[in-house]
Amino acid sequence: MAKPPPGTTPLQQCTAYGVSSIRRHILLCSGPDCADPARGQVAWDYLKKRIAELHLDRQPTSVFRTRCNCLRICTQGPIAVVYPDGTWYHSADPPVIERILQEHVLQGRPVAENVLVSTPLEPA
């Protein structure tokens, strides 16, 4: 989605992005401390492409994605975290990202061999 036109309010932008319908949010640390920035860029491009191709950004899955430069793990990256599940993943290169999307997001099964820790957010 393009940048909002001048004068757009935050609420209008939230509506445009469908923020109120988000069911999962994937944060991806693309380096430079946990992974080489070029490797992080490949992972980010793959995540964006696959979410769009699989239509995961639409209901009923409504997955939102955000690129970060640091999730403070700083080793074995790229690092990904899936919220509200609170599942943190190491080595989130394209093959692992694909498994996160297919197994975790679509089937509700975290990718055990890449999980660092899992601490779900508590309901409000």
C-alpha positions as CSV (number, residue, x, y, z in Angstrom):
1,M,0.0,0.0,0.0
2,A,1.3,3.5,-0.9
3,K,2.0,6.2,1.6
4,P,-1.1,8.0,2.8
5,P,-1.9,11.3,1.1
6,P,-1.2,14.4,3.1
7,G,-3.8,15.1,5.8
8,T,-4.7,11.4,6.4
9,T,-5.3,10.8,10.0
10,P,-3.9,7.8,11.9
11,L,-7.4,6.4,12.3
12,Q,-8.1,6.6,8.6
13,Q,-4.8,4.8,8.0
14,C,-5.7,2.1,10.5
15,T,-9.0,1.6,8.7
16,A,-7.2,1.5,5.3
17,Y,-4.9,-1.2,6.6
18,G,-7.6,-3.2,8.3
19,V,-5.8,-3.0,11.7
20,S,-9.0,-3.8,13.6
21,S,-9.2,-7.2,11.9
22,I,-5.6,-8.3,12.4
23,R,-5.4,-11.8,13.9
24,R,-1.7,-12.4,13.8
25,H,1.3,-10.0,13.5
26,I,4.7,-11.3,12.2
27,L,7.7,-9.2,13.1
28,L,10.9,-9.9,11.2
29,C,14.3,-8.7,12.3
30,S,16.3,-8.4,9.1
31,G,19.6,-7.5,10.7
32,P,22.3,-6.1,10.7
33,D,23.2,-7.6,14.1
34,C,21.5,-11.0,13.9
35,A,22.0,-11.6,10.2
36,D,23.8,-10.1,7.2
37,P,21.5,-7.3,5.9
38,A,21.4,-8.9,2.4
39,R,20.2,-12.1,3.9
40,G,17.6,-10.2,6.0
41,Q,16.4,-8.4,2.9
42,V,15.8,-11.7,1.1
43,A,13.8,-13.0,4.1
44,W,11.7,-9.8,4.2
45,D,11.0,-9.8,0.5
46,Y,10.0,-13.5,0.7
47,L,7.7,-12.9,3.7
48,K,5.9,-9.9,2.0
49,K,5.6,-11.9,-1.3
50,R,4.2,-15.1,0.3
51,I,1.7,-13.3,2.6
52,A,0.3,-11.5,-0.5
53,E,0.4,-14.7,-2.7
54,L,-1.4,-16.7,-0.1
55,H,-3.8,-13.9,0.6
56,L,-3.0,-14.2,4.3
57,D,-3.3,-10.4,4.7
58,R,-7.1,-10.8,4.2
59,Q,-9.8,-12.4,6.3
60,P,-10.0,-14.9,7.8
61,T,-6.2,-15.1,8.5
62,S,-5.6,-11.3,8.5
63,V,-1.8,-11.4,9.0
64,F,0.0,-8.2,9.4
65,R,3.8,-8.0,8.9
66,T,6.4,-5.5,10.1
67,R,10.1,-5.3,9.4
68,C,12.4,-4.5,12.3
69,N,16.1,-3.8,12.5
70,C,16.4,-5.3,16.0
71,L,14.5,-7.6,18.2
72,R,17.4,-7.8,20.6
73,I,18.3,-11.4,20.0
74,C,21.3,-10.5,17.8
75,T,22.3,-14.1,16.9
76,Q,21.0,-16.9,14.6
77,G,18.9,-14.5,12.6
78,P,16.9,-13.5,10.8
79,I,14.6,-13.6,13.9
80,A,10.8,-13.7,13.5
81,V,8.1,-13.5,16.1
82,V,4.4,-14.3,15.6
83,Y,1.9,-12.5,17.8
84,P,-0.4,-12.9,19.7
85,D,1.1,-16.4,20.0
86,G,4.4,-15.0,21.2
87,T,6.4,-17.6,19.3
88,W,9.9,-16.5,18.5
89,Y,11.9,-18.1,15.7
90,H,15.6,-18.2,14.8
91,S,17.0,-18.7,11.3
92,A,13.9,-17.3,9.6
93,D,15.2,-17.6,6.0
94,P,12.7,-18.3,3.2
95,P,12.3,-22.1,3.9
96,V,11.6,-21.5,7.5
97,I,9.3,-18.5,6.7
98,E,7.3,-20.8,4.4
99,R,6.9,-23.3,7.2
100,I,5.9,-20.6,9.6
101,L,3.2,-19.5,7.2
102,Q,2.0,-23.0,6.2
103,E,2.3,-24.8,9.6
104,H,2.0,-22.1,12.2
105,V,-0.3,-19.5,10.6
106,L,-2.5,-21.8,8.6
107,Q,-2.5,-25.0,10.8
108,G,-1.8,-23.6,14.3
109,R,1.4,-25.8,14.7
110,P,4.6,-23.9,15.6
111,V,7.7,-25.0,13.7
112,A,9.3,-26.7,16.8
113,E,12.9,-27.0,15.5
114,N,13.1,-23.2,14.9
115,V,11.3,-22.0,18.1
116,L,13.4,-20.0,20.5
117,V,10.6,-19.4,23.0
118,S,6.9,-19.2,23.1
119,T,5.1,-16.8,25.4
120,P,1.5,-16.0,24.2
121,L,0.1,-12.6,25.0
122,E,-2.6,-12.8,27.6
123,P,-6.1,-11.6,26.7
124,A,-6.9,-8.1,27.9
